[in-house]
């Protein structure tokens, strides 16, 4: 849908310089200040005393001018703490924003890891290694921050994302899988290296930190890896071998042997509940780029035959897996193992923090080493920390002498599927153009491991004409709601493998199979995912809820229907017998995972973080009657239909209306916002009442100081994506007026309420501030006499 703009609007937009939205916590171009305020006079002693027990002490956290009270703080790190130079105060910090204040977060994150740059005079190793890793696999974010303790500067730190549910949500469709860190807990390094430790899950606690889970699934995966007699079939059901190779290759390419490939430790495992597979990814990478003296001639096949590294030694004897490993290594070698790429990042990031590093009196290494260790080795005690540039240049030169890493590959292009959004009864055709290939394969999955199928250029597999260079294969029909991931691979006559996309299983193309769609007068009308004060359930609890509405003039039974938050589980919660919704009435379903409280208490919760879709299914458990997407929700702000109809725009309401219509059609004022209400940073309100011929005023707050804003007025509402994440909440075609703001960013616009009564008017304010493009909530005025 287009949004008509008047000439005035176009002039306003054309002369404005739109900044980007406020950068996130891990924005690589931002160096934030992290200020901690301790009230304890002996806070440093307390931090030292609490190191071993990992006990937090309280502090107030201040970031971007906002204070977060009573966060938990403790020292972090193993060698990076215990092996600090005598007298050094450059300890790493662990900050938990919700340690003493339930639900408190910093920009959506509840756990911060601030690392001290141990074994890295350049401060570059962690940030760049994680940036490289994230090209190929799930991995934490990382950037730079400046730390202050009670306003005393503590210098530059590396801010590394915690591998918790928040991070898993960013990479996987289900964030609630089990997580384990490969780090010894009373055992040896080899105990952390996926070696078999027996058939008792508790045995694995000596080699792994159980972040979530009892270890049973980890033990089962390790058992398959070490003991299966049909590994090529059994292992992909429990472990993403593809992702395991990406991890090992990046660690090898960047000469990071203090990882699985060398010491066997310092890695994370996530068990994806959707596909049942484990994924390995990096953590604690400060000793990459040869920080422990690893040579630029580290073999790309290092430890491949070591029986104590079964991820390598057990899998690589399988020819197809060896070919896959080599294909991935060639990709990494081409893309990142060169000084043009790595050196560009080093130059950029060092320029950002150079002045702060020079001023950092707490840093572990001298200022001269910040730059010298880029081009030359630095010796710290008995450790030789390799220079970044000679390490990478030497690495590139050496690796290009390995025939397997320079072998000629086939060429793949134009990967596509049809139909684009298939029904659950439709077969899907996947095609790809291949040159120089002896064989071409399609890899696809619905749920579980990827399946390999041959592709053909014979004119009989949806590939067009025979022998035209286009290969095709069919994916059978899948159940409604299934996300089907796929990619292609091609081998030359010499057995050299390549993929399209190059990253294979990682973030591969996908399509979602449509559910059969049915018609019903019952619609999902409103959802509240973070209920703090709006309304209580019959047991006095502020639970999440979903409101259903009957849009017909007769009662409708919903007995036997289903509601779910999982597209693959349409029958997740069934409505029992005797449940109906009266004519034009509503019904609240409490999403509290507490079925013992009654038949309207569902077995799932709604995430306030956003990204979920709530669906209503008919009694057959297959036909979808309605659905509603839930974006990020502020506390006590609901998502709902603006006009109580299935076709009306989805918006958020600062004043939810549980068990009542969202739209009454009677005279008055109603505020609404975009699906991500956090983007509506300005506030538009009305002083007075929308009564015809009376005096009232529109009031703006939170705008840019001593600047201007655009007031858009329309006769219809909308929800249209615009610029920089901002959503237009009026449909345009009415009036657009540029008005000034005062020094506080506020404005008052007096007006006489027009006639006739019953006419709705929709307003929104738009502006440009120092932090980016700004938008207000939408305001609905229904005129009355």
N, C-alpha and C positions, 0 to 999 in steps of 0.2 A: 504494500500500500504506500503510495506517495504521500508526502506531507507538503501541501502547497504553502509557499512562503511569499509574503509581499516583498516589494522592492525595499522597503525599510528593513525588513528582516535580513534580506540578502546583504544589504550594505553593512548591517551590524556584524553579521557573520564574516563577511569578507574582510573587514578591517580589524578583526580580532585575531590574536595569535593564540591558538589553543594549546595549552600545556597538557602534558600527560597527567593521568590521575595520580594522586598522592602515591609515592612508591611504597611497595610492601616491605615487610620486615627484612626480607632477604634480597632486596633489590641490589644488583651488582654495581650500580652507578651511584649509590648513596652510602655515605659514611655517617651513620647516626651516632649520637651521644647516648650512652647507657649510663644513667646516674643512679647510684645506690646510696641510700642514706640509712646508716645504722644508728640506733639510739643507744646501743650498748657501748660504753667507753672502752671495754676490752674486746670489741668485736673480732679483732684479728686473732687474739688468743683463742676465742671460742671457735673460730673457723678452723684453726689448727687442731684443736682438741677434737672437733667433730669430724675430721677428715675420714678416719677409719670407719666410723659408724655411719657415715653418710647422713648425718643429722642436720637438718636445715636450721638456720637462725633467721630471725625476722629482719626485714629491711623494707624501706619504701623505695619503689622503683619509679624513676621519672624519665620518660621518653617523649620527645616532641612536645614538651610543655605539659604533658598529661602525667599525673601522679597515680601510680598503682600501689595502694597501701598493702603492707604486710605480705610481701612476697617471701618465699623461702630461698635462702642462699647458702651454698656450701662450696668448698673447694672441689675441683674435679681433676681427673687425670690419674694415670698410673706412673709410668716413667717420667712423664712431663711434670709431675709434682715431686716425686721422690728424688729425682736426679737433678733438680734445680741447683745452680751454683750456690755455694754457701752464702747465706744472707740475702738471697734474691727474694723479692716480694712479688715477682711476676707469676703468681699462681693462676691457674685457670679457674673459672667460676661456673657453677651450675645454678641456674635460677628457675624456680618453679613459681609461676604467678598465682597458681591456685593452691599453694601449700597451706595457707591459712584463711584464704577467702575463696569459698567454693565457687567455681565457675568463672573466676577472673582470668582474663587472657590479654595478651598483648598482640594486637592486630591479628587476632584469630589463633594465636599460638600460646601454649601454656608452659612450655619448657624451653629454656635457652641453654645452649652450650657455648661458653666463651673460652676459646682456646688461646694459649699463650705464645704460640709460635716456636715451641720447643723443637730443636734440631732443624730449624728453618730461619736462618738470618734474613732471608728475603721476604718472609711473610707470605710467599706466593703459593707454596706447595698445596695446601689444603683447598684453597679457593679454586685454583685451576684444576686440580685433580677431580674435585666434585663436578666442576663444570664439564670436563671431558666425559666423566662417567655418565652424566645425565643425558648425553647424546645417545647412549646405547642401552641404558638400563635404569631401573628405579635407583635413585641415590638421593642423599640429602642435599638441600640447598646450603650455600655458604657465602658470606660476604664479610666486610670489615666494619668494625664499630670502634668507637672511642669510649673507654670506660673511665668513670670517675667514682671515687669512694669518698662520701661526705665532701664532695666538691673538690677533692684532691685528684689531679690527673693520674691515671694508672696506665695510660697509653693505648696503643692499638691492640685489638684482639680479633681473632677470627670467630665469627658468629656462625655456628654450625647447627643445622636443623636436627631436632631430636627424632629418631625413627619410631614414632609412636603412632597412634591411630590417626592423628591429624595428617601426618605424612602419608600413611597408607591410603587415606581417602583421596589424595592427589594422584595416586598411581593405579589404584585397583577399584573395581566396582563394589567391593565389600571391604570395609576397613577393619572388620572385627576378627580377622584371622589371628592365629597365634604367631608370636614373635619371639625369636631367640637370638641372643648375641653369642657368636663364637669367640669366647674368651674364657680361659681356665678359671675355675672356681674351686681351687684345691687340687686340681689335676695338672697334667702336663699340657704343653702346647699341642701335642698330637691328639690329645683328647678332644680338642676343639676343631679338628680337621676332618670331620665326617667319617671318622673311623668307628667301627662296630665296638660297642662297649657292653654288649650283652642284651638280654631281652627284658630288662627291668628299666623302666623309664627314668627312675631316680638316679641310675648310674650316670646318666648324661648331664646331671647337674654339675659334675666336676669339670666338665668341659664347656658348659654353656651357661649363660645367664638367662633364666627363664623370665622374660619380660611379660609374656602372657601365654598361658598354656601349661599343661602338666608334663610335657615332653613325650607323650605317647606318639603323637604324629611325627615328631622329629625322629624318634627311635625307629618307627616304621619305615620312614624314607631312607634312613641310614642303613637299615637292614636290607632293603631292596638293593641299594647301591652296592653293598659289599657282598651279598650272598645270592642274588638272583642268577639263575642259570640261563635266563632269557632276557638279558638286560635291555636290549634294544626295544623290546615290547613293554617290559614292566616299568622301567625307570621313568619314561615320559609321563606315566600316569601319576607320579608322585613328586617329580622334580622337573623344573624347566632347565633341561640341559643347555638349551640355547642361551638362556640368561646366565647360566653358570659359566659358559665360555666367554661371553662378553666381559663378565667380571674378571676372570682370570687373565684375559688378554689385555685389558686396560691396566691391570696391576703390573703385568709383565712389561708392556710397552713403556710404561712410565717408571720402570725400575723400582717398583715398590714391593720388596720382598718381605717386609713386616706385614704380611697379609696371608691369605690362604695359600698362595703359591709357594711361600717360603716358610715362615714360622708356623703357618697353619691357623693362626688366630686373627682377630680383628676383622670380623665380617658379621653381617646380619642375615637372618633368614626369616622370610615371611611366608606363611602358609595361606595361600589364596583360597578362601572358602568356595568361590564360584567354580573354579576348575580343579581344585584339590591338589594343586601343585605348589611346591616350595620354590621361592625365588631367593637367590643369594645376592647381596649387594654390599658395597664398601662402607666402612666406618672406621674412623681414626686413621687418617691418611697423611699425617704430617711428615712421615718419613719417605714419601714418594720422591721421585726425581733423584734417586741415589743418595738420599740423606743419611743412609747408614753405610755409605761407601760402595754401594752396588755399581758395578762397571757398566759402561755403555754397551759392552758386548755380552750382556746377559742373554743367554740362549732363549729364543722364543719357545723352545720346547723344554725349558727348565722344569725339572721335577715331574715330567710327563710319565716317567716310568717308576716313580717313587711309590711303593705300595702303601705308604702312609699318607698319600694324597689321592684317595680313591676317586674324587671327582675327575681327576685327570687320568690316572693309571687304569681305572676300571672302564672308562668310557671311550678313550681314544683308540683302543684296538678295534673298535667298530668303524669300518671304512667310511660310512656315511657321516659319522660324527667327526672323524678326522677332517674330511672335506669341508664340513661346516665350520669347524674351528679355524681352518686355514682361510676360508672365505672371509670370516669375520676379522681375522688378523690383517688381511690385506686391506680391508676397509679402514681399520684404525690407522694402519701405516699411511695410507693415502691421505686421510683426513686430518690427523692431528700430530703425527710424529714428524714434525718439521719445525724449524725455528721461525718460519714465517708466521705460522699460526700461534705457537706457544709464545714466541717472543713478542708478538703483538699484544697478547694478553698481559704479559709481564710488564711491558712498557706502559700500558694503560693503567693497570692497577697500582704499580709503583708510583706513578705520577700522582695518583689520587691520594696516597697516604704518605708520601715522602716527607713532607713537612712535619706531620704528626709523629712519624718514626724518629725523626731527628730530635724532636722535643721530648720523646718518651724516655724518661730517666729510669724506668723500671724494666726496660726490655733486657732480654737475656744476652744478646750479642751487641757488639759495638755498631755504631751507625755506619761505619765504613763497610762492614760486612753486608749491610742491606743491599748495596749495589755491587760490591766486589764478588759476592757469591753468585751473582748472575753469570759472570764470565769466568770465574776461577773457583777452584776447590777451597773450602774453608775447613781448617782442622780445629775440632773442639775436643780437647782431651785426647782420647784414643780414637775418636770418630772422625772420619773424613766425610764431610758433607759436600757432595759433588756440585760443581757449578752448573747452573741450569742450562746455559747455552751449549757448553761442550758436551754435556750429557745427552741432550736431545739431538744435536748435530751428529755426534758419534753414534747415537742409537739409529738414526735414520740411515746413515752410511752403512752400518753393520747389517741392519735388517734387510736392506736391499741387496745384500749378497746372498741371501737365503733363497734358493730357487722356488721353494713352495710359496714364498711370499711375493714373488714377482711373476708367477705363472699367468699365462694369458687366459682370460675369462671370456665366456660368451657375453653378448649384449642383450639386455632385457629392457623393454619399454612398453608404454601404453597398457598398463595393467588396469583392467576394468571388470565390472560385473553388471549383469542385467537379468531381471528388472532391478531398478535402483532400490525400491522398497517392496520386496516380495511379500505375497500372502503366504500363509502357512501351507497352502496346497501347491505352491509353485516351485519348480526346479529353477535354480539359478545357474546361469552360464558365466564362467569366468574366462576371460581371454587375455593374452599377453603376446606381444611381438618379440620374437627371439631370433638372433643372428649368431651363427657360429656355435650352435648348440647341438649336441648329439642326442640329448634328451631334455625334456622340460617337465617339471612337476608342479602341481598345485598342492599347497598345504592349507588346510582349513580345519576349523573346529567350531562346534556349537558350545558344548560344555565338555570339559576334560582336555585330553591331550590332542595336539594337532594330528590330523590324518593326512597322509601323502597319497595323492592320486596322479596318475600319468595324464599329461596334456597332449593333444594330438593336433596335427596340421593336416587333417585328411578330409576336411569339408563336412564331417559328420558329427562334430562336437561343438557346434555353435561358433566355429572358428572362421566362417566365411569360406572362400574358395580353398581347395586343397593346394598345399605347397606354396602358399602365399606369404609364409613367414609368420603368420598369426596362429597361435596354438590355443586350443580351448579344452575345457573340462566342465563337468556338471557337478553342482552341489545339490544333494537331494533336499526335498522339502524339510523344513524344521518347524518345531512347535512355535506358535505365536509368542512373541516377546523374546525370542532367542537372539542374542547378538552373535553373529557369525564373523569370526576373524579369518583373514586369509592373506596369503602372499604366494609368490611364485619363486621357483628355483630352476636353474639350468646348469647342466654339466656338459663340458666339452668331451671330445673323444678321449682325452687324456685324464678324464675324471676330475677336472678342475670345476669347482662349484661356485656359483654366485647367486644372489637373491635380488628380488625386487618386491618391496623396497629393500635397500641394502641392509636394513636393521632387522629383517626377517620377523621373528615373533614380537619384537618390541614395538608396541604401538602400531601394529599392522593395520591395514585397511579393514573396514568392517561394514556390515549392514545389519539392520535390525528387522526381524520378521514381524510383519503386522499380525496383531491379534484379529480374529474375526470381530467385526464391530456390529453391535446391535443397537436398537432404539429403546429408550425407556424414559418415562417421565421423571425418574429419579436421577438427580445430578449431584455430584460433589460440589458443594456450594462455597465452603469456607474451611480453612485449616489453620489451626494455631499450634505451632511446634514448641513454643517457649512461653508457657503459661505461668506467670508469677502472681498476678493479682486480678486477672479478668474474671474467672468464675471457677467454682469448685465442683468436683463430682459429688455424688450422693454421700461419699465417705469423707468429705471435707478436704479433699486433696486437689491441688492445682495441677492437673494432668494435661498432656497434649490432647487435642481432640480434632475430629473431622466432622463437619456438619453436612448431612445429606438433606436435600430438599426435594419435595414432591411438587413438580411444576404443573400437575393436573388438578382438575376440579373434583377428583374422587380419591378415596383412600387407596393406597397401593401397598401390597404385602411385599416385604423384602426377605421373607423367610427363605433360606436356601441360597440366597445371593452371597457373594464373597467380596471382601475388601482386602487389599494387600498393598505392601510397599515394595514388592519384589516381582518384577516382570516375569521371572522364571517360576514363580510360585503363585499363580493366580488364585489358588484355593487356600491361601494362608489363613484367613479367618472367615468362618461361615456364620451368617446370621441364623439364629435358632428359630424354632417354630413360634408362631404367634406375634411376630414383630412386623408392624406396618407403620406407614407414615400417613397422617391424615391429609386430606385435600389441601393443597397449597401450604402444607406444614413442613416442619423440619425435625430432624433427629440428630442428636449428638452421639458420636461413637468415641469413647475414651480410649486413647492410644497409650496405655500404661503397662502393657505386658502383665496384667493382673486379672486373669480370667476368673479368679475366685470371687471377685467383687460383682460379678453379674454378666449377663449375656451381651451387654453393650461395652464390655471392656476387651479391646482387641489385644492380640498377642504380638504387637509391634509398637514401636515408638516412632515419632516423626523427628527427623534431624533438623535442628534450627540452623545448622551450617549450610543447608541447601543441597540441591542436586538430586533430590528424591522426587519420584512420581508416585502419587497415590492413585490406585485404580479400583474401579468397581466392576465386578464380573457377574454375569447372569448365573442362573442355577446350574447350567451345564459346566461351569468352571472353565470355559474356553472363550466365551463371547464377551468382549469388553463393552460395557455400557457407557462408561465415562472415565475420565482421568484428569488429574490436576498436577501440574509441576509446582514444586515448592522451592523457591529460591532462598537465599540467606534471610533469616528472620531475626529482627530485634525482639527482645523480650516484650511480650504483650502486644505484638504487632502480627496480625493475621494475613493470610493470603486468601483471596476470594474472588468471586465473579462480581463485577461492578454492578450488573443489572439482574442477578439471579437467574440468568439463562445460560444455556450451554454455549451459546455463541458469543457471549459478551466478553470484553477484555478481562484478563486476569490481572489483578492489582493487589496491593497490600493496604490494609486498613489500620491506622494507628488506634482506632477505637473499634475493636471487634464487636460483632453482633451475634453472639452464640444463641442458637435456637430462635432466631428471628430473621426476617428478610434483610439482605444487605442494602436493598434499594426500596424505599417506601413510596417514592413518587410524590410525596407531600412537600410543602414548602419548608425550606431550611438549608443548612450548610452541611456538607460532608467532605472530609479530607480523604485522599487516597494517594498512594505512591507506587513506584515501579516495583517489579517483582523482587529486586534487590533494593530494599528501602534505604540501605546504608548509602546509596548513591545520591539520595535526595538530601543534600546537606543544607539547603536553604529552607526556611519555613515560611509558608504563605498562609495567612489567616484572614478572618473577617471580623471587623469591629462593627457592631450593629446587627441588623437582621435584613434579609433580602426581601423586604416588603416594598411593593411597588410605590414609587414616588417618594420614598423616605431617603434620608441621608445615611450613608454607611461609608466604610473605608476598607480597602485591602491593605494588609500590613505585611511587610517583608522583614525577615530577620535572617542573619547569617550570610548576607551577601558580601561582595568585595567592598572594602573600605573606600569611601570617597570616589566611587566609580559609577558604573551604570549597569542596568539590567534590562532585559527584554521581557515585557509582559505579554504573553500570548493569551488571547481570549477567543473562545470558539463555542459553537452551539452543540458540539458533540465531543465525547471523550475518546481517548485512544490509548494504545500502549505500543509505541513505535520505537525500536532501537534507533539511536541517532549517532552521536559522536562520543568517543572516549568512554563508552559504557553508560552514557546518559540515555534516558528514555523520555520521549515526548509523550505527555499525558493528555494533550489536546490534539484534535485532528487538523487544526489549522483552518485556513480559509476564512477566518474571522478578522480580528484586529490584532496587530502587533505594534506595541508602543515601546520606545526606549525611554527609560526614566532614570533619574539619578539616585544614588544611595548616599547616606551621610557617612561620617567618619566611623561609625560603629557598624556599617554595612546594612543599615536598616532603611526602610522607606515606608511612607504612609501615602496612600492614594485615595483621597476622598472622591466619592461619586454619588449621584442620585440614582437609586435603583429604578431601572426602567420598567415599563409595562410590555406585554400583558402578563398576568399571573400564570403560573404553571409552566413557564418556559425555563428549561435548564440552561445554565451558563457554566462553562468550564474554563478555568484559568490555571496558568502555570508561569513561573518566573525562571528565566535562563540568564546566566552571566558567565563571565570569565574571571577567575581569581588567580592568585599566585600559585595555588596548588592544582590548577587545571580548570576544566569546564565544569560549571556548577548548574544544578537544577533544583528547583523546589518540588515539593509535593504538588499534586493536582488538587484543585478546590472546586467542588460542585456547588453552585448556588441555584436553588429552585425558587423562583419568584412566587410570591403570593400577595393577596390583597390585605 
